[in-house]
Amino acid sequence: MIDFHTHILPAIDDGSRSVEESLAIFKQQHQEGVQALVATPHFYPDDQLDAFLQRRDLAAQQFEQALQAEGLLDQVKLKKGAEVLLSVDTWKIENLEALCITGTKYILLEMPYSKWSDWVYTSVQNIIDNHKLIPVIAHVERYDTVMEDPNQLLRFIEMGALLQMNTYSLQKKSSKYKLAHKLLKHHMIHILGSDVHRAKGLMPIKEGYRLIEMQHGGQMVANMLQIGESLYKGEAVTCERPTPLKKRFGIWF
């Protein structure tokens, strides 16, 4: 299994605060069957790309050295990426490709949490057109716009983007639980990520797939795992065609 969204690198953003915490997160992940991780520290519009890449590489080096000291380095495949907060001008960044998942054209994008205006879709399309990248929209169930109208996600899918969901949203105790499973039912989710920030409270990818299988069947899990494998290798993916949600009496279904 692959975790596509983690804040496991030490002391680079609001995720892991130390090498020790990064190791604790990894050990939980590995125990739960994760064989590959993508480290996706936050990249913000006011960050300088070169400085960010240097900080990310240093944090990754420290983490890998700690794994090696524990005899764990050969037990995980680690790729670097970033969770890029979208702005009007993100597409204008030179060498934006450096923020993609290592060895791929896939880039994890975080949308604004305020109501989306047309610039959001235009900026994503410009990233596709000008850099030939494939956006992966992070934790889509968390945005106010999606909660108000889940079908807004169809615009991204039509562009060729993939959509990522956080595992903890699949639990009944999550406020995003109903929306998360509706998006799955309508084939609007392609990969899972833990979005782990701390060793405490981690919901493993394995548990997320178990909950998906319980409600949506093993074939959906198999399809998502295949998409994940292809994405991680930098290959093209084939996805189920999504179906729009309908609204009746103020409820999406």
Buried (B, 14 or more C-beta within 10 A) or exposed (E): BBBBBBBBBBBBBEBBEEBEBBBBBBBBBBEBEBEBBBBBBBBEEEBEBEEBBEBBEBBBEBBBEBBEEEEBBEEBEBBBBBBBBBBEEBBEBEEBEBBBBBEBBBBBBBBBEEEBEEBBBEBBBBBBEEBEBBBBBBBBBBBEBBBEBBBBBBBBBEBBBBBBBBBBBBBEEBEBBBBBBBBBBBBBBBBBBBBBBBBEEBBBBBBBBEBBBEEBEEEBBEBBBEBBBBBBEBEEBEBBEBEEBEEEEEEBE
